[in-house]
């Protein structure tokens, strides 16, 4: 039997195990550098950055999702960004992924969000077909863009107020 509940501080080791399982599924097991301390701080600290739900099948951990707010200036309201939605292999085809997605959708409606967004890897055909069956809209006109930490530093340091004033003087 399926149950879904919000993750708690006590779930952090389990959550990290599930995150590592997702990374392995996505062929990036090396990409997980998060620690228990990171998840404790960012999900349960004074300024939470994300929330998570844990799915249990007959009281056995089966999957999770994580999500956070983002804001649309066009809509004038927030929406939820679904960062992770993952079900362990042995629990697939039991409706757990759909149930996790439905729980986040319910929260979005309760919190008066205008919608939800997420990304799916282009090679993950089962997930793409799953989302298509549910009626998801694929935003093909958009491209995902990201800075890693090094790029953040380069961009942040490339435009300081002093450097901007120096550049203006040179251009005059």
N, C-alpha and C positions, 0 to 999 in steps of 0.2 A: 504494500500500500504506500502511496506517495504522500509525503508531507513536505511543505516548503515553509521555511522560517527565516527571519532576518539573522544574519551572522552576528555573533557576539564576540566579545574579547576572547572568550575561551575557544572560539573556533579558529583563531588565527593560524595555529599550526596546520589544521585541516585545510584551511583556505590556501595556504602556501603550497600544500601538497597538490591540491586541485589545480592551482595556477601552473605548477610544474608539469602536471599531466597535460594541460592545454598546450603549453609550450612544446612538449614532446609531440603531440598530435600535429602541431603546426610546423614541425620539423625545425624547431629553434630551441632545443633544450638549454643551450648555452646562454640564451637571452635573458633568463630570469636571474636578476641580481637582487631582487627584493628580499628583505629579511623579515622575520617575525616583528622586530622592532619597527620597521618601516610600516608594515600593515597596521600594527597597533596605533602608531602615531597618526597615520593618514585615514584610518577608518573610525577610530574611537578616541582620538585626541581632542583637544579643545577646539580645533578648526577642522572638522572632518572633510576629507577631499572626495570620498566615495562611500558608497554603501554596497552591501552584498547580501544575496539570498543564498541559502544552502538548501539543496534538495536531498531528501532522504527517501530511500526505498526500503520499506520494512526496517526502518531505523538505521540503515547502512548508508553512508554518504554516497550519493550518486552523481552529483553535479552542483554547479553554482552559476550565478551571474553576478556581475558587478556593474555599477552604473553611477552617473553623476549628472549634475545640472550643466547645461550650457544655455546661453541667452541669445535670442533672436531680436535684433533691433527692428527688423521688418515686422515681426509679430507683436513685439512689445511684451513678450512673455518668455518664460523659460521652457525648455524641453529637457528630456532625459537622453543622455548618450549612453548606450549600452556598450560598455567596454568589452566585457567577456560574457559569453553564453556557452557553457560547456557541460556535456554529459559524458561520463565515463563509458567506454565501449560496452561493457557488459550490461549497461542499463539503457542502451539506445533502443529505440522503437517501442518504448513504453509510454510515450507522451510527456516525458519529463522536460524536454527542451521547450515544447509548446507551453507547458504549464509554467515554467520559469519566465518565459516571455510574457505570458498572460499576467503574471503577478506584477511584473514591472509596468506593463500597460495599465493595470488597475491603479498602481501608485501614481503614474503620470496623470491619469484622469482625476484622482482624488486631490492631487496637488495642483490642479488646474494648468497643467502643462499643455502646450499646443501640439505636442507630438513627441516622437522618439526617433533617434537616428542611431545607426551603427554601421560597421564596416564588415565585409566578408572577403576573405581571400579569394582571388579569382580562380584558383584551382580547386576550391572546396565545393564541388558540384552538388553533393548532398545538401549542404547548407543553403546554397543558392536556390535549389529546387524547393526546399522546405519554405524559405521565405517567399518565393514566388507563389506557392500554393496558398499561403496566408494572405496574399494580396499586397505584399510590400512593394514600394516604389523604389526602383533602382535609379540613383542619381548619376546617370552616365555622363552628364555634362560637367560633372565635377571631378577633380583629381585630388586625391589625398596628398597632402603636403606636410612635411615634418622637418623640424630642426632637431639634430641630436645636441648634446650638451656643448660640444666643440663649436658647432655652428651658432648656437645661441650666444656663446661668448664672443665669437667673431663679429656677429651682427651688433650685439649690445655695445661692444667696444669700438665699433667702426664709426659711431655717431654720438660723440659726446658734445655737450654745448660748446666747450672750448674748441674742439676740432671743427665744429660747424662755423664758429666765428672766424677761425683761421682760414677755412675754405672760402668763406664769403670775401675776406680781404684779398685773397689771391685772385679771385674771379673779378674783382672790381678794377 
